[in-house]
Amino acid sequence: SSGGGDGDGDASSENGDGAKWMDGDDALPDGASLRDRPTAYAAVVVIACDRVKYLTRTVESIARAVASSPDPKKTREEFPLFISQDGDDARTTTYARTLEGKFYHVRHRQERLPKLRDGDSARHRAYYRISAHYKHALGRLFDDLGYERVVILEDDMDLAPDFFAYFRRLGDVLERDPSVYAISSWNDNGQKSLVKDERRLYRSDFFPGLGWMMHARLWKELRPKWPDAYWDDWMRQSAVRLGRETIRPEVCRTFNFGEKGASEGQWYKTHLANVKLASEKVDWGNEDLSYLDADAYERAVAEAVDAATPARDPSQITRAEITNPKGVFKVLYKDEAEFRRLAAKFHVFPEWKDGVPRGGYRGVVHLKMNDGRHEVMLVPRDAAKVTKTFAEYLASVDGGKAEVLGL
């Protein structure tokens, strides 16, 4: 497991049945609640454990992103900053305390080691600790401090200069559109050779994580069933996601530099190290995002697929440079196995979770080629089994589930 917040943050915590929180250093910080900060839009929390050098780099990147925003004072008011520390690493605690006045510091500790599922061994323990830490941090921010929106970062991330403007605008989309699951700053297929347009956003059935915004209504829904481990893969399950989609950018607003972590650098050299971090300061407040409307987006993707030129492999698209210098191409696949073969050819993530290819929308995976001149869609044939849509879930759910969704 990698990408999508899959434990690379080493945001450890120890979880056990009936364990008690030891709240010595985990008392709520003074002045940190939404009641104390009425102009706040979203809390931003860095999930940390014991990688103090990584954490320092992340904090410095956050400071640069705040400073590069159009109104840094307003950004600081709208986005109160938190470090949630798992465990008792002394260097991390000391460093967090030097940030007093800039970051609120909360602590998560447990008395017992996590109880592992059948088939898991001690080397999987970090994933249990991470899941418990996430649950604790989100509970603090949503339940105890009263925030409506929370942006979750890990301790190994660089931020783009328009990071805060991006979440300020997209948070409004999350607020009003019940078909949006979360807002992410990350494109799993965001390698330099596969992206170009820093203003382009997509809807995706795959929850990417890695710098993402959650709404309080989703937390209220997920909190009672939060998993003991592998929280991010759990959020990708169809039975949890219920057809809702995450909005993510073409060009990432976070860069994950954490080669060392709980997932032991899986995918790092092949995918994560080559991800492009956005450099433009997009004026998100004035961007027309009407194309992200669920119905309009679905129609646009269907029309694009219908109009695209069929292709079979990357060399065919590259050869088309002369006759079709700005073409849109589609490459069809019939099942997961064929998708994985195509993914290897086009250098996109080969992962497939519960009927959803990583980065996909209705099974369609977008990428760019040849310095952005060609757009390519990997498209499922009609027989390919892809996930249900939000509308399909709504048509089939009973009143109880619709109530959970706030509809």
Disulfide bonds with the S-S distance in Angstrom:
none
